[in-house]
Amino acid sequence: MVSKRFLRESRELIERGDGRYKFLQHRDERCLSALVAAGRGVVAVQGIPSADKAAYLDVLGKINYQYFEARGFERNVSGKFYRYDEEAERRFRSAITEKLSSPVEQLHRLLSAHDALLESADDVDVASASGDGAAKTMNRDGPKASGQTVSRKRETTVARQTNRAVRGGWYLVVELYNHSLDSGERIAEGKRWRRQRLYGQQRIPGVEQLLDTPLFEQVTSDDLARLRELDRFAPADAHKIGTG
């Protein structure tokens, strides 16, 4: 789970960068800034059981761990091109595909945790909702309308945090493993071999083929529809994740 010290302001938190993305560090613990923001946002939402919040934070912690693990993997394989060993190249690409199965699983967990938060918000009775700090102004149509306003605001808040978690956490892990297959060593690799790495050849699949395996069919059109639904509730100036 994301450490509680990342979910409160602290002078001991240090902002650092790994050359690509910002993260906060406290002693030996690191957490992506986007996931810290998502965790703090979820904790701040009123009227939702702490158990549902904890489940959401647990997913953020898993995504955060995967990110730094993927960074280490990317550094280890940088510049390793199996130009003359098709079997080693095939094993390498298979390892990438297997490692990507975990982030895909975490995407499903994140969306499920998101749904649980919204369900919890909807289950809050109108009386408590109308007194919630998220809606200080009573609607002239009465407590029911006021409760609906609070619920909509909760949905927008939760969507904003899930947006950050997908765009600033989960997507980065997938992106890193994709970079591991095309590590940027274009001069050393050569244009011809790079094209083979991206698009494949007779017996060795390329990046595009790997991303078109049954594994990635788990990210179904239903999931994409749910991500677009998050975009619909997200603030107008937020990054859109449905097209990410």
URVENMO-V261806 format. One line per field, one symbol per residue. ss: DSSP state (H for helix, E for strand, C for the rest). Layout:
ss=???
This chain:
ss=CCCHHHHCCCCCCEEEECCCCEEEEECCEEEEHHHHHHHHHHHHCCCCCHHHHHHHHHHHHHHHHHHHHHHHHHHHHCCCCCCCCHHHHHHHHHHHHHHHHHHHHHHHHHHHHHHHHHHHHHHCCHHHHHCCCCCCCCCCCCHHHHHHHHHHHHHHHHHHHHHHHHHHHHHHHHHHHHHHHCCCCHHHHCHHHHHHHHHCCCCCCCHHHHCCCHHHHHCCHHHHHHHHHHHHHCCCCCCCCCCC
